Amino acid sequence: MARLKRNNPIPLYIQLYETLRREIQADRLKPDEQLPSERELCERYEVSRMTVRQALVDLGREGLVYSRVGKGTFVSKPKIDQQLRTLTGFSLEMTSRGSAPSSRVLEARLQPSDAGQANMLHIPAGSEIVILGRVRLADGLPLAVETVYLPHHLCPNLLRHDFAVTSLYEVLEREYSFRLTRAEQTIEAALANSRDIGLLQLIPPAPVLVMERLTFTDQDVLIEYVQSTYRGDRYKFRAALAPRQNGWMAQ
């Protein structure tokens, strides 16, 4: 066991952070393995609980560990490296990675669209829309909070489905014959708000990736507007860039 150096100018919480970080990177602590409790770490390294908590917060910010409410702190798997070249739903994306997707429904209702929602969906204000809010999980770990808005006239009776266990994209394609072929998407970095911290089981302050997406069918029909918040410690997005046809721009 590595000893912390009390005569070292480097603060103890940084020394502890570096010690645990090396253990994780050397694979001596395995993905999804539970770390010792705060009390055990305090006793093992002869430090205060505040020192332990600060080290764990820094490991969490780097995405090396994650917390589960009431259960403790665990070693993270490598970040989900999601390509931005193809349009796939959460369930299919997680299944393709060997994880078990699931959802917890926060809301599933109909309401008249307000001016902002109508503008995003290109429908008259007051038109009825479907609002579906879910926490998206993989292997039981919450990864994203997602709210979807859809014009109800395009998918009547959509809410008869249980979207805790059913893929929305699968239903849209199978029952309503919509082929989803393209999307316009923006992604921004932010700090999680109090609601997302609770739903995603994060330790504040926690970085998140905030995404907005408009999804279109092969007939260029705008079928959904999505607002999502992804855990910044578990996700990174990758895009492939091609050179301009007439060569790279001069720097």
C-alpha positions in Angstrom: 0.0 0.0 0.0 1.4 3.4 -1.0 2.0 5.8 1.9 1.1 9.4 1.8 3.9 11.8 2.6 2.9 14.4 5.2 6.1 16.4 4.8 5.4 16.7 1.0 4.2 20.2 -0.2 1.6 18.4 -2.3 -1.8 18.4 -0.4 -2.8 15.0 1.0 -6.0 14.9 -1.1 -4.0 15.2 -4.3 -1.6 12.5 -3.1 -4.6 10.2 -2.4 -6.2 11.1 -5.7 -2.9 10.2 -7.6 -2.6 7.0 -5.6 -6.1 5.8 -6.4 -5.7 7.0 -10.0 -2.6 4.9 -10.5 -4.4 1.9 -9.0 -7.2 2.3 -11.5 -5.0 2.9 -14.5 -2.8 -0.1 -13.7 -6.0 -2.2 -13.6 -5.5 -3.2 -10.0 -9.0 -1.7 -9.5 -11.3 -3.1 -12.1 -14.3 -1.5 -13.9 -17.4 -1.6 -11.7 -15.4 -2.7 -8.7 -16.4 -0.9 -5.5 -13.8 1.2 -3.8 -13.3 0.9 0.0 -15.7 3.1 2.0 -14.7 6.6 3.1 -14.1 5.3 6.6 -11.9 2.5 5.3 -9.9 4.9 3.1 -9.5 7.3 6.1 -8.1 4.4 8.2 -5.9 3.0 5.5 -4.3 6.3 4.6 -4.6 8.0 8.0 -6.4 11.0 6.6 -9.6 12.9 7.3 -12.9 12.2 5.7 -12.8 15.6 4.0 -9.5 14.6 2.4 -11.0 11.4 1.1 -14.1 13.1 -0.2 -12.1 15.7 -2.1 -9.9 13.0 -3.7 -13.1 11.1 -4.8 -14.7 14.2 -6.2 -11.6 14.8 -8.3 -11.6 11.2 -9.5 -15.3 11.6 -10.4 -14.7 14.8 -12.3 -12.1 12.9 -14.4 -14.6 10.1 -15.1 -12.5 7.5 -13.3 -15.1 6.7 -10.6 -18.9 7.0 -10.2 -21.2 7.0 -7.2 -24.4 5.1 -6.6 -26.7 6.6 -4.0 -26.7 4.4 -0.9 -24.2 1.9 -2.3 -20.8 3.6 -2.6 -18.2 4.6 -5.1 -17.2 2.4 -8.1 -14.5 2.3 -10.8 -15.8 3.6 -14.1 -15.7 1.7 -17.3 -13.9 3.5 -20.2 -16.0 6.5 -21.4 -18.7 5.7 -24.0 -17.2 6.9 -27.3 -20.2 7.7 -29.4 -19.7 8.3 -33.1 -21.8 11.2 -34.6 -21.9 9.7 -38.1 -25.1 7.7 -37.9 -28.5 8.2 -36.3 -29.2 5.6 -33.7 -31.4 5.4 -30.6 -30.1 5.0 -27.1 -31.4 1.4 -26.8 -29.7 0.2 -30.0 -26.4 2.1 -29.1 -26.2 0.5 -25.7 -27.1 -3.0 -27.0 -24.4 -2.8 -29.7 -21.9 -2.1 -26.9 -22.9 -5.2 -24.9 -24.8 -3.2 -22.2 -28.4 -3.7 -21.1 -30.4 -0.6 -21.8 -33.4 0.5 -19.6 -35.4 3.6 -18.9 -37.3 5.2 -16.0 -40.2 7.2 -17.2 -40.4 10.7 -15.6 -43.4 11.9 -17.6 -45.5 10.7 -20.5 -48.4 13.1 -21.4 -50.2 15.1 -24.1 -50.5 18.9 -24.0 -51.0 21.9 -26.3 -47.7 23.2 -27.6 -46.5 26.5 -26.5 -45.0 29.0 -28.9 -41.4 27.8 -28.4 -42.3 24.1 -28.8 -44.5 24.8 -31.9 -41.6 26.8 -33.4 -39.1 24.0 -32.9 -41.5 21.3 -34.3 -42.8 23.5 -37.2 -46.4 23.2 -36.2 -49.1 25.8 -35.3 -49.0 27.0 -31.7 -51.5 25.1 -29.6 -51.2 21.9 -31.6 -51.2 18.8 -29.4 -47.8 17.3 -28.7 -46.5 14.2 -26.9 -44.0 14.8 -24.1 -41.9 11.9 -23.0 -39.3 12.4 -20.3 -37.0 9.5 -19.3 -33.8 8.7 -17.4 -31.8 6.4 -19.7 -29.7 3.7 -18.0 -27.2 1.1 -19.1 -26.6 -1.9 -16.8 -28.6 0.0 -14.2 -26.4 3.1 -14.2 -28.2 6.4 -15.2 -26.4 7.9 -18.2 -28.7 10.6 -19.5 -31.9 12.5 -18.8 -34.0 12.9 -22.0 -37.1 14.8 -22.9 -38.7 14.1 -26.3 -41.4 16.3 -28.0 -43.4 14.9 -30.9 -46.4 16.2 -32.9 -49.3 14.0 -31.7 -51.0 14.0 -35.1 -48.0 12.1 -36.6 -48.1 9.4 -34.0 -51.7 9.1 -32.4 -52.1 6.9 -29.4 -48.3 6.7 -29.0 -48.6 6.7 -25.2 -50.3 3.4 -25.1 -46.8 1.9 -25.1 -44.7 1.5 -22.0 -41.5 3.4 -22.8 -39.8 2.1 -19.7 -39.1 -1.1 -21.7 -39.9 -0.1 -25.3 -37.7 1.7 -27.8 -39.4 4.9 -29.1 -37.5 4.7 -32.4 -38.6 1.1 -32.9 -42.2 2.0 -32.3 -42.1 4.9 -34.7 -40.6 2.7 -37.4 -42.7 -0.4 -36.8 -46.1 1.0 -36.1 -46.1 4.4 -37.8 -43.8 3.5 -40.7 -41.5 6.4 -40.1 -37.9 5.9 -41.4 -35.6 8.1 -39.3 -32.7 9.0 -41.6 -31.1 12.3 -40.4 -30.8 14.7 -37.5 -29.6 18.2 -36.8 -27.8 18.2 -33.4 -26.0 20.6 -31.1 -23.9 19.7 -28.1 -22.7 22.0 -25.3 -20.7 21.6 -22.1 -22.4 22.7 -18.9 -22.6 22.0 -15.2 -25.4 19.8 -14.0 -28.4 21.5 -12.3 -29.8 20.2 -9.1 -32.5 18.1 -10.9 -30.0 16.3 -13.1 -27.6 15.8 -10.2 -30.3 13.8 -8.4 -31.5 11.9 -11.5 -28.0 11.0 -12.7 -26.6 10.4 -9.2 -23.8 12.8 -9.6 -21.4 14.5 -7.2 -21.7 18.3 -7.6 -20.2 20.2 -9.2 -20.6 17.8 -12.1 -19.9 18.3 -15.8 -22.6 17.3 -18.3 -23.1 17.4 -22.1 -26.3 19.1 -23.1 -27.7 18.0 -26.5 -30.6 19.3 -28.6 -31.7 17.3 -31.7 -34.2 17.6 -34.5 -34.9 14.3 -36.1 -36.3 13.9 -39.7 -37.8 11.0 -41.7 -36.8 9.9 -45.1 -39.6 12.1 -46.4 -38.0 15.1 -44.6 -40.8 15.2 -42.0 -39.7 16.7 -38.7 -40.7 13.9 -36.2 -39.2 14.9 -32.9 -37.3 17.5 -30.9 -35.1 16.1 -28.1 -33.4 17.7 -25.2 -30.9 15.5 -23.4 -28.3 15.8 -20.6 -25.5 13.2 -20.7 -23.1 12.5 -17.9 -19.8 14.2 -18.8 -17.9 11.6 -16.8 -19.2 8.7 -18.9 -19.6 10.2 -22.4 -17.6 11.6 -25.2 -18.8 12.3 -28.7 -16.6 11.8 -31.8 -17.1 13.2 -35.3 -15.2 12.3 -38.4 -14.0 15.4 -40.4 -13.2 15.3 -44.2 -11.1 17.8 -46.1 -12.8 20.4 -48.3 -13.1 19.2 -51.9 -10.6 21.9 -53.0 -8.1 21.1 -50.2 -7.6 22.4 -46.7 -8.1 26.0 -45.9 -4.9 28.0 -45.3 -4.2 28.5 -41.7 
